[in-house]
């Protein structure tokens, strides 16, 4: 063999969806220039194909027809020829000296390249006594030939086709070099590999496959000469196997040997199942039954490594569910030769992670357009629904939720049914899931251990859409080890983590989980482990048949009477509009973790709340009859205490101030709250909200003197406090001890009409709120706080400029800057937009180091020229800040800013 005889594997083209399962009627289409090669190379190649049993075309024209563009005979032949190209599995293009002088050859080539892109046709170029670079750049004979044509548009298209074919790998038969018979032998061998390969049945209706195949092929990167493993991950029924088959059909010809190993999970369950899989793999690849017999797993591993380490292999392992399957079939990349690709379909991400696959492709659910089309093909045998069935079709597609398996099963079930039958079937699905779908989905569930099954069922029945941390907190108290358990469910594609860290689950998986619980006791709800249907819950409460209830969530059901019994196994009790004034006397709640009793009739929290030592979340918002919060000292694990809009709440017991683990403390719109803890030693506190608690009194005595209260000294150690909402309060001054709130980022002082002084701001505060505007803080007064070290008074102009020279000892290490201005409210100003009274006000804004270089133009718009008829709604009244702040780590030594139009005149 000479160096001019070369062939490298091509990158795959990506066929359209309707051609993934294309049925070819010809093995090879031969494109050639008759007068150059009909009596020599092409004739010999055609004969070699025939002897090998390869069905090839040999369409030749006389000299007149192949140069004719207008004769009817030429047009008829062209249409027949184009159809022949479309149904050919491969095209061999023999590019010779006079190839480009034939319009028929050039049109053939354009059609061949089109079929390569749209149908996945394999194109094999042979450069017969021409240089591939001359073809690619249309030089010499190819350039001269194209120059004779006048149709510039067609010439441009022909040039593109020549460039495309010249960029493909093929054979270069140089003039006077090499033995043509050897080239022909190799070409026939390559074509034989392609056309004799058995193609897998992909799908009856291959909707949506094209885009997914293309994405995975990008990860496979066939053109690279490395060895890589790519995982195809997704929930059962999402189409992993279908996609893997389509990939195999598309690229298998580009490998020396290939094997699609189906049903790995099921086969490995059988006696000697792993050995059987090893033998099938070797048999498919080596085509030798004697070598394929391995006897045991260990010998099979050695045979696979020894026999395949030098071969370019395509191996697809379908439906893998155990690591041992990967370790015995494709243990490492070096088991295979350079250029090999191993693809693995699985429901379990942890297998791919543990096996260190190079890339993982997560198969997505179908979008609505794809789902509608696939369902329609199965339900109506067309790509869109019948008009009168459009609404019912939307219901069915919504039920399937983008899962191809469900779309096919439900569509096939409804095919040929009338509209009344459709209605009945869709209603039935709500209560009785389709068994064919459930059996596929349940495979992943069956692989879970008991602890993981409990977590899955709890999420399916109660916690879909809930915040992961909230769910973990509850399940941890149930003894379910949720941190690792939830991760297992994610890895097995049974749940997802969605936006805001909420738990997600496909509707059909949720339905499957609830059906599993339903089948625990189809007739007696009280014998089941979980209840969610309101009629079942009512039955259990009335009959008192559920003794080991762990979780009780009532979201919509209304009861005329309350229960006389609640299980002491409860970890979660969520019952808005609870119909009684107290919990049952026999309920002690020692295991309770979350207690949410909004809108209830309680007047106080007494005997039933003394021993809730495991309680972490307590919410009694909108309880209008509640007057006091009692001693909570026996709730040492409480993290969230919420009593918003309890309008008759008067007193909060001082023990609330000593709950070490409390993170969130909310008493929003408790307008009658008078007595608050004298000491707040809440070292874990993150959020404190006392919005519109205008009646607060009896605050603790503190060292930092305040005119109306001594509230803030107790907060000195709140290094964890991130948000403080004091909106609507009657404080006159915020004291200097506020500077100790090292973690405070947000301070809300909306509607603090009595506030006159802020002595200092927390060092890391990012947001100050006045009526939900993030521009800063405004409060009554006419004095710049004493802690401002740079001042400038300006009584004659609306413009005030200040230059600040940084003290040398700071050396650029400024962490922030505060701005302050006194706003004079002159007669006639409409100050409603700023929620200001008629007195002067102080405006305060804080900027952090992250804003970098500072050159500020802070602008408060004036209201000059407005009439009394102007619409107040159009007057947002915002303070505008135009910051010229390129990011840099340190401030410059000199800063300047301008404050203008602050008189609001």
Secondary structure, DSSP 4 states (H G I P E B T S, - for coil): --TT----PPPPP---GGGTT---SEEEEEE--HHHHTTTHHHHHHHHHHHTT--EE-----HHHHT-SS-HHHHHHHHHHHHHHHTEEEEEEEE-TTGGG-HHHHHHHHHHHHHHHHH--EEEEEEESS-HHHHHHT-THHHHHHHT---HHHHHHHHHHHHHHHTS-EEEE-TT-S-HHHHHHHHHHHHHHHHTSPPPP--SS-TTHHHHHHHHHHHH-TTS-S-EEEEEE--TTSSHHHHHHHHHHHHGGGSSEEEEE--HHHHHHSTTHHHHHHHHHHHHHH--HHHH---SHHHHHHHHHHHHTTS-EEEEEEEE--HHHHHHHS--GGGS-TT-EEEEEES-HHHHHHTT-SEEEEPPPP-HHHHHHHHHHHHHSSSS--GGGHHHHHHHHHHHTT-HHHHHHHHHHHTT--HHHHHHHHHHHHHS--HHHHHHHHHHHHTS-HHHHHHHHHIIIIITTSBHHHHHHHHHHTT--HHHHHHHHHHTTS-EE-GGGBEE--HHHHHHHHHHHHTT-SS-GGGSS---SHHHHHHHHHHT--SS--EEEESS---SS--S---TT-SEEEETT-SSSS--TT---TT--EEE-TT---S---GGGS--TT--EEE-TT-TT--EE---TT-TT--EEE-TT-TT--EE-GGGGG-TT--EEE-TT-TT--B--S----TT--EEE-TT-TT-B-PPP-SS--SS---GGGGTT-TT--EEE-TT---SEE-GGGGG-TT--EEE-TT-TT--EE----TT--EEEBTTBTT-EEEE-S---TT-------SS-SEEEEEEEPPGGGTT---EEEEEEEEP--TT---GGGT--SS-EEEEEEEEGGG-S-EEEEEE---TT--TTS-GGG---PEEEEE-----SS--SEEEEEEE-TT--
